[in-house]
């Protein structure tokens, strides 16, 4: 066999080897590779990177600059820039927050996107779950603070409450890594409170809140003074005594409905479209 033929064979083998270990990703695209023998995961980002031959690339690719905007009323499948430029914040559905003496309605928004170094968690946990957890974290922080304030105090301290929302995920410091961001492989940026006010439904909500408190108080009395140990039976007695059919009432707007609207909406948005 001639020298030229040997060189061609060697070059072919080198090319074959390089094709199995080199990974090229375009700008803002990433992909995971996985050890076929059940081992670890490697992230591959824009430019060239190397993977062992026994690692296989996982589909689909992930768009690193894709964002979804999580709001008090659900999610928007747009970037934060589009959200702000289109003044979509003016149409955010508000959420009810209980104060010490009434109810106020708040509108807030934030953006999430995949976090470099956390793509394995991002894929395993899914973007929809991450959006739900981000929504819950902001709601809990805001609810806990407002619940210990009188309405007048809430309305006169919007700036401080806005700063509270911004700090839930480190404000604009993208180097900050909250537990939620770490567990779900996302970056949460620009948490912002847009408004807190009484709203048109405040009086109705206040009345429902009052009724709910009285209802819970009546159940407690039935269980302590009436000798009923089962909360559901105690509720039946109270509802029967007041002439109200058994049904789920006395609810001020809560997190459940908004969470359901988020769960399935974000998954494909972060995936590269073919």
Beta strands, then each sheet from edge to edge (+ up, - down):
strand 1: 22-25
strand 2: 29-35
strand 3: 41-44
strand 4: 47-50
strand 5: 55-57
strand 6: 62-63
strand 7: 68-71
strand 8: 74-76
strand 9: 95-98
strand 10: 103-114
strand 11: 186-197
sheet 1: 1+ 4-
sheet 2: 3+ 2- 5+
sheet 3: 3+ 2- 6+
sheet 4: 8+ 7- 10+ 9-
sheet 5: 8+ 7- 10+ 11-
end
